[in-house]
Every structure is written in C-alpha cells, then in structure tokens.
C-alpha cells in the first residue's frame, strides 16, 4: 500500500492519542496492527510500532489510507 498523494496528515513523532483524536477512524488501524491502545496512547506512532514489533511504514500507510477515506473501510 502506498501513501496518498499530498502531505502526510500526521508526523510519526505525534502520539497515538493525538492521531486518534484528530482521526477517530485510525483507532481500528492501531488495533489491527496489534497495538494496545490502553498502553500506547502516550507513545509516538513510531515508538508504538517499535514496541509492538510492527513495520512502521506499513502502519503509516494504513493510517494514511484510513485518513484519506475519512475513516471509511474500502473493499
């Protein structure tokens, strides 16, 4: 999956909480990547990916895809 054209809507240094507050649909993406929201809200997106052993680039791509669609699931 590739990033949408245009500026990335968040920085990997932003907290998981900040991303979810700005884009509520992203909560499902974090859960899909096995990132525990109860423990990761204060972590940056980068650190949460690292702590969960998740590929940061894949996580960011999925987050951007959900943000680009307004939180809608694409089939």
N, C-alpha and C positions, 0 to 999 in steps of 0.2 A: 504494500500500500504506500502511496506517495503522499507527500504533504500537499495541501491545497495551494493553488497559485495565490500569491499575495503574502502579506506579512503573517507570521505565525501569531496566533491570538494570545499567546502566553509565553512566558520565559521558563525554562526548566528550573531556574532558581526560585520561582514562585512556590509557595506552599501548596500542598494538595488541597487544603481548606480554601485557599484563595481561588484556585481554579474551579472547585466545585461551587463555591458561592457565586462566581461570575457566570458559570455554565453548569447548571444543575444536572444536565444530562450526562456529564462526564463521570458522575459517581459510578454508574454502571460499568464504564470502561475500566476504572480502577479495580472494581470488584472482579471483572472478567480477567484481569491480569493478576488476580490473587493478591492484591494489595489491600491489607486490612485497614479499613478506614478508621477504626477505633484507635489504632496505634500510629497511623501515618499522617493524620491531619496536619500536624505541625512540621512535618518534613517537607523538604523541597520535592518537586516532582522527580528530579534527578536522584536524590537520596532515597526516596521511596522505591524507585525502580531498583536501585542497587540493593537495598535491604531485602527486597522480595526476590532478588535474582532474576529480574525481568529485563529484557532488552529495552533500553531506554528509547532507542529510535522507534521501535515498534509501538511502544506505549504512546510516544508523542504523536506518531502518525494516526493511531486510533483516536486519540483525544482530538486532534485537529479535524478528523473526519466527522466526528460527532458534533463538534462545534460548528463546522461548515454547514451541516444539515439542520442546525437548530435543535439538536438532540434527538432527531428522528432516526429510527433504525432503517437502514437501507437493505432491501432484499435483492 
